């Protein structure tokens, strides 16, 4: 090991082992860079592991196969169960002191975005990300309790809303799910294929009534309500068989303004402002009319996107890490370099990619491309740098070895996969996941250090 470590020319830390981080690590390793891939979770995969709906087994296994190829590369080391940040196991400054020449942050958008509305504290008000992590068995979210009622409002009309609706319909079997959009049917963000999972429960009479109501506003912007209906019709033609009587409906041109609760502190009323549509710089915007309506609900779930985690230690503005306005190593016109807006200087050797660069943008394919392009920016930067300091990799290994908890290697992950696959066979299921970190550690034969 020591001889191999002395031959390391460039040493890079990739922080976050979701799709962007894994594909970035692969690109860097294929160019001769030695990469240590730090991951907060025990398992790699990020949202590809914990964000895709549980029953999409073929998709998830296809991605895992690609991730295994990366983790098997000789120039990639996996360090799971290690958090990086101001209150983490190591700070960004700690990593730089170890001898990493560049740090690429690909932790996604770990923060939850709220609107700051009255009533967000009430029982029965949740963020979609927390629920997605819960039903995908990501610790510690898997240990949470979600008191879901019978009549649920979901704020947002993207693919995450459909995943939440899917869970509410097929797992929780609630009475009604109401998805609320601040704009119109032409601005929905979900894919037709995702609508297929819940289309059988969609109340078409209510949908057609909505189209008649908002149709005049759409036509003023030269939008065709029939095109919106065609999207739904195409989804219904391939709709999955439903196992519940849940009523699912879409509600347009409405923005939440407050939630009120009952005497027990549970949400019971969602107040909405009615909107109109307008064009601003070629984009369709929702403008409040100053008129309101209320929905009686006992659960509200916000599926409105995410924000970056300020605890990582990078400058943040407008829910995003700040990027260099005049990048030195841009790729296809995009900037991956971190910038200090107070000192007005780029932060040397610090890069972001994936949802860390632009939160809640695109799916796995987009994250893959962004990770690869971010890696190319890092490679261009490394060409301006000398080789890594002698002994840098030894410093990293020594720091990890001295941690008071197990650091998960890829060998450990392979062992865990074997145990979970065997458990799935025993239970007659396509997939089995441990819900707790301690269970995973025990399955790998690891124990917490004394």
Secondary structure, DSSP 8 states (H G I E B T S, - for coil): -HHHHHT---EEEEE--BHHHHHHHHHHHHTT-EEEEEESSSSSBTHHHHTS-TT-HHHHHHHHHHHHHHHTSTTEEEEES--BSTTSSB-HHHHHHHT-SEEEE-----EE-----BTTTSBTEEEHHHHHHHHTT-TTGGG------SEEEEE--SHHHHHHHHHIIIII--SEEEEE-SS-GGG----HHHHTTTGGGB-HHHHHHHHHHHHHHHHTTT--HHHHHHHHHHHHHT-----S--EEEEE-SEEEEEEEE-TTSBEEEEEEEEEEEEEETTEEEEEEEEEEEEEE-SEEEE-S-EE--GGGSS-EETTEE-B-TT-SS-BTTB--EEEETTTTEEEEEEEE-GGGTSTT-S-HHHHHHHHHHHHHHHHHHHTTS----TTHHHHHHHHHHT-SS--B-HHHHHHHHHHHHHHHHHHT-S----SSHHHHHHHTT-----
